């Protein structure tokens, strides 16, 4: 079973949240984390910006996700260093539960980027002018993970992503699933190593 639904391709409205240095506490404030699971977090996503008062649920009409045109956006257009701050994985869980399947930014905090890959969100790195061009088109955006392209209207931009991250996202694999794809090679190594160095293996006691 996949760790999460595969995301080889994402298409839809892209919400422009073009702020630099958006940290994980802004993505999901600590007060909004009530448990250790991956669910029940979407309502607290960007709570400090999305609602008028801390702890309230009165929408701030000026926040992009409260605009009906972007309310269900599966793609987020962001500024540089997105996901900085703490290593809080809840930030990615909240984005995923809300429905975000890709974030496009000039750069990501490394731990946040890794958490995206292991939880089914495509972290796309594009330079700031390309992101502004996507925001300006007003058209839906399509991210093709296998072709490594982002397209909106007449705008097409290539992006780079390492093969391991691409495989995990396209197939819905976590790190354990990825390792188990090499189970035959692992087993062959153990067999050969046991023959070459039998003294390092403990035999079961009868």
C-alpha positions in Angstrom: 0.0 0.0 0.0 1.3 3.5 -0.8 2.3 5.8 2.0 0.1 8.5 0.4 -1.7 8.9 -3.0 0.9 9.2 -5.8 1.3 12.7 -7.2 2.9 12.3 -10.7 0.9 15.3 -11.9 -0.9 18.2 -10.1 -3.2 20.6 -11.9 -5.4 23.4 -10.6 -5.5 26.9 -9.2 -2.3 28.2 -7.7 -2.7 30.4 -4.6 -0.1 33.3 -4.5 1.3 33.5 -1.0 4.4 35.4 -2.1 6.0 36.0 1.3 9.6 35.2 2.1 10.7 33.2 5.1 7.3 31.7 5.9 8.2 29.5 8.9 6.5 26.3 10.2 4.9 28.1 13.1 3.1 30.4 10.6 2.1 27.4 8.6 0.6 25.7 11.7 0.9 27.6 15.0 1.7 25.4 18.0 -1.6 26.3 19.6 -3.4 24.6 16.8 -1.6 21.2 17.4 -3.9 19.2 19.6 -2.4 15.7 19.1 0.4 13.7 17.5 -1.6 12.4 14.4 -1.6 13.7 10.9 -5.3 14.6 10.9 -7.3 17.5 12.4 -4.8 20.1 11.3 -6.3 21.7 8.2 -8.5 24.1 10.1 -5.4 25.5 11.9 -3.4 26.0 8.6 -2.0 29.5 8.6 -4.3 30.3 11.5 -2.4 33.4 12.5 -3.1 34.9 9.0 -6.3 33.2 8.0 -8.4 34.3 11.0 -8.9 37.8 12.4 -8.1 36.9 16.0 -5.9 34.3 17.6 -8.1 31.3 18.5 -11.0 32.6 16.5 -12.4 31.1 13.3 -13.6 34.4 11.8 -11.9 34.6 8.3 -9.7 37.5 7.5 -11.0 38.5 4.0 -7.6 39.8 3.0 -5.8 36.4 3.3 -5.4 34.7 0.0 -6.9 31.3 1.0 -10.1 33.1 2.1 -10.6 34.4 -1.4 -13.1 32.0 -3.0 -10.9 31.9 -6.1 -8.1 30.3 -4.2 -9.9 28.5 -1.3 -9.4 25.0 -2.7 -6.1 25.6 -4.4 -4.0 22.4 -4.7 -0.8 24.5 -5.5 0.8 27.2 -3.4 3.1 29.9 -4.9 5.5 31.0 -2.2 8.5 33.1 -1.5 12.1 32.1 -0.8 13.0 29.9 2.2 9.5 28.5 2.6 9.1 26.2 5.6 12.0 27.6 7.6 12.1 27.5 11.4 11.5 24.3 13.4 11.4 20.8 11.9 7.7 20.6 12.7 6.3 17.9 10.4 2.8 19.0 11.3 3.2 21.9 8.9 3.3 19.6 5.9 0.6 17.4 7.4 -1.7 20.5 7.7 -1.0 21.6 4.1 -1.7 18.0 2.8 -4.9 17.7 4.8 -6.1 21.1 3.5 -5.6 19.8 -0.1 -2.2 21.3 -1.1 -0.3 18.9 -3.3 2.6 21.2 -4.5 4.4 24.2 -3.3 6.4 26.3 -5.8 9.1 28.5 -4.2 12.6 29.9 -5.0 13.9 27.9 -2.1 12.8 25.6 0.8 14.2 24.9 4.2 15.9 21.5 3.8 14.0 19.7 6.5 10.6 21.1 5.3 11.5 20.0 1.7 12.2 16.5 3.0 9.0 16.4 4.9 7.1 17.4 1.7 8.6 14.5 -0.2 7.8 11.9 2.4 4.2 13.2 2.7 3.0 13.6 -0.9 3.6 17.3 -1.6 5.8 18.2 -4.5 8.4 20.9 -3.6 9.1 22.7 -6.9 12.0 25.2 -7.0 11.6 28.0 -9.5 13.2 31.4 -9.5 11.2 34.4 -8.3 10.5 35.9 -11.8 9.1 32.6 -13.0 6.8 32.4 -10.0 5.6 35.9 -10.5 4.9 35.0 -14.2 2.8 32.0 -13.1 0.9 34.2 -10.6 0.3 36.8 -13.4 -1.3 34.4 -15.9 -4.4 33.9 -13.8 -4.7 30.5 -15.4 -4.6 27.1 -13.7 -1.1 25.6 -13.2 0.0 22.1 -14.2 3.0 20.4 -12.6 4.2 17.4 -14.4 6.6 15.6 -12.1 7.8 13.1 -14.7 8.5 15.8 -17.4 9.8 18.2 -14.7 7.8 21.1 -16.0 5.4 23.7 -14.7 2.9 25.1 -17.2 0.3 27.8 -17.1 -1.2 29.3 -20.2 1.8 30.2 -22.5 4.2 30.0 -19.6 6.3 26.8 -19.3 9.2 26.5 -16.8 11.4 23.5 -16.2 12.4 22.5 -12.7 14.9 20.0 -11.2 14.2 17.3 -8.7 16.4 14.4 -7.7 15.5 10.9 -8.9 14.8 9.5 -5.4 12.4 12.3 -4.5 10.6 12.0 -7.9 10.2 8.3 -7.5 8.8 8.6 -4.0 6.3 11.3 -5.0 5.2 9.7 -8.3 4.7 6.3 -6.7 3.5 7.3 -3.2 6.5 5.7 -1.5 8.0 6.5 1.9 11.6 5.8 2.8 10.9 2.2 3.9 9.0 1.5 0.7 11.9 2.8 -1.3 14.3 0.6 0.5 12.1 -2.5 0.0 12.3 -2.0 -3.7 15.9 -3.3 -3.3 15.0 -6.2 -1.1 16.6 -8.8 -3.5 19.9 -6.9 -3.6 19.8 -6.5 0.2 19.2 -10.3 0.6 22.0 -11.2 -1.8 24.4 -8.9 0.1 23.5 -10.6 3.4 24.0 -14.1 1.9 27.4 -13.2 0.4 28.5 -11.4 3.5 27.5 -14.3 5.8 29.7 -16.5 3.6 32.6 -14.1 3.6 32.4 -13.1 7.3 30.5 -15.8 9.2 32.1 -14.8 12.5 30.1 -11.5 12.7 26.7 -13.2 12.6 25.1 -14.6 15.8 23.6 -18.0 15.3 20.3 -18.6 17.1 20.7 -20.5 20.4 18.8 -23.8 20.6 
